[in-house]
Amino acid sequence: MPHFGYLPPATAAQAASVYALLHVTPRMLAYSRIQDYLAVVGALYGLFVVWIVLQTGLSAALRDFAARIAKKQPLVCALYWILLGIVFLVLSLPLDIYSGFALPHQFGLSHESFGAWSGDYLKDWGVGKAIGVVVVMFLIWLIRRSPGRWPYWFAGALIPFIAFGIFLSPLLFDPLFNKFTPLPSTNRLYSPLHLLADRAGIPKAEIFEVDKSKQTDELNAYVTGLGSSARIVIWDTVLAKMPPDQVEAITGHEMGHYVEYHIWIGFGLTVIGLFVVLPITAWGARLLVARFGAKWKVTGLADPAALPALMLVFTLVGYVTDPISNAFSREIEHRADAYGLGLTHNRVAMARSFITLAEQDLDEPYPPTWVKLWLTDHPPLGERIRYALYGQPDAWP
């Protein structure tokens, strides 16, 4: 990152004024803890559902039904994947409704109607299944063609697929759920944010506003896309509820992601992870099929009915390695904080923006260690507040 030089720490009076605004309320703690427990319960329940689908022979039954309807193997894979997705949808729907709809409404974080929420939920499911059909058909074909080396071929084949998905996301997928408009020149923040972009070396920055207020009252901003599709996106809730200096602070953070190519870094880490996780997944799934295949009526990994076994092992490996991937993500987010601090030189505004996020999103500033390690891909807000007040832009944590 560029050298920003020394930035004097916040004075005692500035720090006191910031911490006087930080209130960790019972409501905040309750919501955060429910979210944490839901993440754990959801993960365990997902593994349980996959195991039951295998143990009861439902996976084989779905494969046989698909084979009677579709006949040709690629179509059998596609139909099986859709049927399996419907089963998972039905079994996971109650938990999804509670965590995605009922809980935010219970804590006043959303006013979206159930019909609108259901429409977004089904669109998300449909997009995922459509993409999954292509991936699954290719995967089964690859396992049959190269039983021993398919994890490496598959990881390599996913590289352009993932890159293409990141590139297309802001152009095709995101607009399915929300309206994205370039920040209008009439907005009071247009000039300050573009001046900030000029200072960051991105004079033609694409800064968009998205109408997230129709779905949530929470606050967020992010960077998305690759190459010509790259853009900085600010939720309209941020523009409505944050004072200008705080909006500049969080936009400076996003410009850090942009300037330091964090999307590319995340893409690279994902690819490396695939070359590690997929061979482990193949090994574990082979052991499961060798041990339980007869009971499950699964003949091997090339059998579409073995897909839940691959999903089971892949998910387990993901949970075990979550602390590692989260640690990388937290470091990237810290670098974006450092860039934003160096760019704006406004310690108090950045610290107060984190307090606003904590209060508005009911995000606990000081979560338990296990939550930080396993569930959070950003540094806890308490750590970010302290860094904003006392850290140096050029210093590693």
C-alpha positions in Angstrom: 0.0 0.0 0.0 1.2 3.6 -0.5 3.2 5.2 2.3 0.8 7.6 4.2 3.3 8.6 6.9 2.8 9.2 10.6 -0.7 10.1 11.8 -0.9 11.5 15.4 -3.1 9.3 17.6 -6.4 10.5 18.9 -6.2 12.8 21.9 -7.7 11.7 25.2 -10.6 14.1 24.7 -11.3 12.7 21.2 -11.1 9.1 22.4 -13.4 9.9 25.4 -16.0 11.5 23.1 -16.0 8.4 20.9 -16.2 5.8 23.6 -19.0 7.9 25.3 -21.1 7.0 22.2 -20.5 3.3 22.4 -23.4 1.5 24.2 -23.4 -2.3 24.2 -27.1 -2.8 24.9 -28.9 -6.0 26.0 -30.8 -5.8 22.6 -27.5 -5.8 20.7 -26.1 -8.7 22.8 -29.3 -10.7 22.3 -29.4 -10.3 18.6 -25.7 -11.0 18.2 -25.9 -14.1 20.3 -29.0 -15.5 18.5 -27.2 -14.9 15.2 -24.1 -16.8 16.5 -26.1 -19.7 17.7 -28.2 -19.8 14.5 -25.0 -20.0 12.5 -23.9 -23.1 14.5 -27.3 -24.7 14.5 -27.7 -24.0 10.8 -24.3 -25.6 10.0 -25.1 -28.7 12.1 -28.6 -29.0 10.7 -27.3 -28.8 7.2 -24.9 -31.7 7.8 -27.7 -33.7 9.4 -30.0 -33.2 6.4 -27.3 -34.3 4.0 -26.5 -37.4 6.1 -30.2 -38.3 6.3 -30.7 -38.0 2.6 -27.9 -40.5 2.2 -28.8 -42.8 5.0 -32.5 -43.2 4.1 -31.7 -44.0 0.5 -33.5 -40.8 -0.7 -30.5 -39.8 -2.8 -30.6 -43.0 -4.7 -34.4 -42.8 -5.1 -34.0 -39.3 -6.6 -31.3 -40.6 -8.9 -33.5 -43.5 -10.0 -36.5 -41.3 -10.6 -34.4 -38.8 -12.6 -33.0 -41.8 -14.7 -36.6 -42.9 -15.5 -37.5 -39.5 -16.7 -34.4 -38.1 -18.4 -32.6 -41.3 -19.7 -29.4 -39.6 -20.9 -26.8 -39.2 -18.2 -26.2 -35.4 -18.4 -29.9 -34.8 -18.1 -30.1 -37.3 -15.3 -27.5 -35.3 -13.4 -29.3 -32.1 -14.1 -32.7 -33.4 -13.0 -31.3 -35.1 -10.0 -29.6 -31.9 -8.8 -32.8 -29.9 -9.2 -34.8 -32.6 -7.2 -32.2 -32.7 -4.5 -32.3 -28.9 -4.3 -36.1 -29.0 -3.8 -35.6 -31.5 -0.9 -33.0 -29.3 0.7 -35.2 -26.2 0.1 -38.2 -27.8 1.9 -36.1 -29.1 4.8 -34.2 -25.9 5.4 -37.1 -23.5 4.8 -38.3 -23.1 8.4 -34.8 -22.2 9.7 -34.3 -19.9 6.8 -37.6 -18.1 7.4 -36.7 -17.6 11.0 -33.1 -16.4 10.5 -33.7 -14.5 7.3 -37.1 -13.0 7.9 -38.6 -13.4 11.3 -35.5 -12.5 13.4 -34.6 -9.2 11.6 -38.3 -8.2 11.9 -38.3 -9.1 15.6 -35.4 -6.8 16.2 -36.6 -4.0 14.0 -33.9 -4.4 11.3 -36.2 -5.0 8.4 -39.7 -3.9 7.2 -39.7 -6.0 4.1 -43.0 -7.9 3.4 -43.0 -11.7 3.5 -44.0 -11.8 -0.1 -41.0 -9.7 -1.2 -38.6 -11.7 1.0 -40.0 -14.9 -0.5 -39.5 -13.6 -4.0 -35.9 -12.8 -3.3 -35.3 -16.1 -1.6 -36.7 -18.1 -4.5 -34.8 -16.0 -7.1 -31.6 -16.7 -5.1 -32.4 -20.4 -5.0 -33.2 -20.5 -8.7 -30.0 -18.7 -9.7 -28.0 -21.1 -7.5 -29.6 -24.2 -9.0 -29.2 -22.9 -12.6 -25.5 -22.4 -12.0 -25.2 -25.6 -10.0 -26.7 -27.7 -12.8 -23.9 -26.8 -15.2 -21.2 -27.4 -12.5 -22.7 -30.8 -11.5 -23.0 -32.1 -15.0 -19.4 -31.1 -15.7 -18.2 -32.6 -12.3 -19.8 -36.0 -12.9 -18.4 -36.2 -16.4 -15.0 -35.3 -15.1 -15.1 -37.9 -12.4 -15.9 -40.5 -15.0 -13.2 -39.4 -17.4 -10.4 -39.0 -14.7 -11.3 -40.9 -11.5 -7.9 -40.2 -9.9 -7.1 -36.7 -10.9 -10.5 -35.1 -11.2 -10.1 -32.9 -8.1 -7.2 -31.1 -9.7 -8.8 -30.8 -13.1 -12.0 -29.6 -11.5 -10.2 -27.0 -9.4 -8.4 -25.7 -12.6 -11.7 -25.6 -14.5 -13.4 -23.6 -11.8 -10.8 -20.7 -12.1 -12.3 -19.1 -15.2 -15.8 -20.0 -14.0 -15.3 -18.1 -10.7 -13.7 -15.2 -12.4 -16.5 -15.0 -14.9 -19.0 -15.1 -12.0 -17.3 -12.3 -10.2 -17.3 -10.2 -13.4 -20.9 -10.9 -14.2 -22.3 -10.5 -10.7 -22.8 -6.7 -10.8 -24.0 -6.8 -14.4 -26.4 -9.7 -14.3 -27.1 -11.2 -10.9 -27.1 -8.3 -8.5 -29.8 -6.4 -10.5 -32.1 -9.3 -10.1 -32.6 -8.2 -6.4 -31.9 -4.5 -6.3 -31.7 -1.3 -8.4 -28.2 0.1 -8.8 -27.8 3.7 -9.9 -24.6 5.8 -10.2 -24.4 8.2 -7.3 -26.1 11.3 -8.7 -24.2 14.5 -9.1 -26.9 16.3 -7.1 -26.1 14.2 -4.0 -24.3 16.3 -1.4 -21.7 13.5 -1.1 -20.9 13.3 -4.9 -18.1 15.8 -4.9 -16.5 14.7 -1.6 -16.5 11.0 -2.5 -15.1 11.6 -6.0 -12.4 13.9 -4.6 -11.6 11.1 -2.2 -11.4 8.8 -5.2 -9.1 11.2 -7.0 -6.8 11.2 -3.9 -6.8 7.4 -4.0 -5.7 7.4 -7.6 -9.1 6.2 -9.1 -10.4 9.4 -10.8 -13.0 7.5 -12.8 -14.3 5.6 -9.9 -17.7 3.9 -10.4 -19.7 4.7 -7.2 -23.2 3.3 -7.1 -26.1 3.6 -4.7 -28.3 0.5 -4.2 -31.8 0.5 -2.8 -31.2 -1.9 0.1 -33.7 0.0 2.3 -36.5 -2.0 0.7 -35.1 -5.1 2.3 -33.2 -4.0 5.4 -32.5 -1.1 7.7 -28.9 -2.3 8.2 -25.9 -0.4 6.9 -23.2 -1.6 4.5 -21.0 -0.8 1.5 -18.8 -3.1 -0.6 -16.7 -3.4 -3.7 -17.7 -5.9 -6.4 -16.8 -6.9 -10.0 -13.6 -7.3 -11.9 -12.0 -5.1 -14.5 -14.6 -3.0 -16.3 -17.4 -4.3 -14.0 -15.6 -3.2 -10.8 -17.6 -0.7 -8.7 -18.0 0.7 -5.2 -21.5 0.2 -4.0 -23.0 2.1 -1.0 -26.3 1.1 0.5 -28.9 3.8 0.5 -29.4 3.2 4.2 -25.8 4.4 4.7 -26.4 7.6 2.7 -29.6 8.3 4.7 -28.4 7.4 8.2 -24.7 8.3 8.4 -23.3 11.9 8.5 -21.0 12.8 5.6 -17.7 12.3 7.4 -18.7 8.8 8.4 -19.8 8.0 4.8 -16.4 9.2 3.6 -14.7 7.0 6.2 -16.4 3.8 5.1 -16.1 4.7 1.4 -12.3 5.2 2.0 -12.3 1.6 3.4 -13.9 0.4 0.2 -11.5 2.3 -1.9 -8.8 0.4 0.0 -10.2 -2.8 -1.3 -10.3 -1.3 -4.8 -6.8 0.1 -4.9 -5.1 -2.8 -3.2 -6.9 -5.4 -5.5 -8.5 -7.3 -2.6 -11.0 -8.9 -4.9 -8.1 -10.4 -6.9 -6.4 -11.5 -3.7 -9.6 -13.1 -2.5 -10.0 -14.8 -5.9 -6.4 -16.1 -5.7 -6.8 -17.4 -2.2 -10.1 -19.2 -3.2 -8.3 -20.9 -6.1 -5.5 -22.0 -3.8 -8.0 -23.3 -1.3 -9.8 -25.3 -4.0 -6.5 -27.2 -4.9 -6.2 -28.1 -1.2 -9.8 -28.8 -0.3 -11.0 -30.7 -3.3 -8.5 -33.6 -3.1 -9.3 -33.9 0.6 -13.0 -33.9 -0.3 -12.4 -36.7 -2.9 -10.5 -38.8 -0.4 -13.1 -38.4 2.3 -16.0 -39.1 0.0 -14.3 -42.3 -1.3 -14.0 -43.5 2.2 -17.6 -42.8 2.9 -18.8 -44.5 -0.3 -16.6 -47.5 0.4 -18.0 -47.9 3.9 -21.7 -47.0 3.3 -22.2 -47.2 -0.5 -24.0 -50.5 -0.4 -26.5 -49.2 2.2 -26.9 -45.9 0.3 -27.2 -47.7 -3.1 -24.4 -45.6 -4.4 -22.0 -47.2 -6.8 -19.1 -44.7 -6.7 -18.3 -41.0 -6.9 -19.3 -40.9 -10.5 -22.8 -41.8 -9.4 -25.0 -38.7 -9.2 -26.4 -40.1 -5.9 -22.9 -39.7 -4.4 -23.1 -35.9 -4.7 -24.4 -35.5 -1.1 -21.3 -37.4 0.1 -19.1 -35.0 -1.7 -21.1 -32.1 -0.2 -20.9 -33.6 3.3 -17.1 -33.8 3.2 -16.6 -30.5 1.5 -18.7 -28.8 4.1 -16.9 -30.5 7.0 -13.5 -29.5 5.6 -14.8 -25.9 5.2 -15.9 -25.7 8.8 -12.6 -27.1 10.0 -10.7 -24.5 7.9 -13.0 -21.6 8.6 -10.7 -20.1 11.2 -7.9 -19.9 8.6 -10.0 -18.4 5.9 -11.6 -16.0 8.3 -8.1 -14.9 9.5 -7.1 -14.1 6.0 -10.3 -12.2 5.4 -9.9 -10.2 8.7 -6.4 -9.2 7.6 -7.7 -8.0 4.2 -10.4 -6.0 6.0 -7.8 -4.5 8.3 -5.7 -3.4 5.4 -8.8 -1.7 3.9 -9.3 0.1 7.3 -5.6 1.1 7.2 -6.0 2.5 3.7 -9.2 4.4 4.5 -7.6 5.9 7.6 -4.5 7.0 5.7 -6.7 8.4 2.9 -9.1 10.4 5.1 -6.9 11.2 8.1 -10.1 11.4 10.1 -9.7 9.1 13.1 -12.8 10.3 14.9 -15.1 9.9 11.9 -13.8 6.4 11.2 -14.2 5.3 14.9 -17.7 6.8 15.0 -18.7 5.1 11.8 -17.9 1.8 13.5 -20.1 2.8 16.4 -22.9 3.6 14.0 -22.6 0.2 12.4 -22.6 -1.5 15.8 -25.7 0.4 16.9 -27.7 0.2 13.7 -26.8 -3.4 12.7 -26.8 -4.6 16.4 -23.3 -6.0 15.9 -21.6 -6.8 19.2 -18.3 -4.9 19.3 -16.5 -7.4 21.6 -17.7 -10.9 20.6 -16.5 -14.1 22.3 -13.2 -15.5 20.9 -14.9 -18.6 19.3 -17.2 -16.3 17.4 -14.3 -14.2 16.2 -12.4 -17.3 15.1 -15.2 -19.3 13.4 -17.9 -16.8 12.4 -16.4 -13.4 11.6 -14.6 -12.4 8.5 -14.1 -8.8 9.7 -12.2 -7.7 12.7 -14.6 -7.1 15.6 -15.9 -3.5 15.7 -14.3 -2.9 19.1 -10.9 -3.7 17.6 -11.6 -1.5 14.6 -12.6 1.4 16.8 -9.4 1.2 18.8 -7.3 1.0 15.6 -9.1 4.0 14.1 -8.2 6.0 17.2 -4.6 4.8 17.8 -3.3 2.7 14.8 -1.0 3.8 12.1 -2.0 3.4 8.4 1.4 2.0 7.5 1.7 -0.3 10.5 0.8 -4.0 10.3 -1.3 -5.2 13.3 
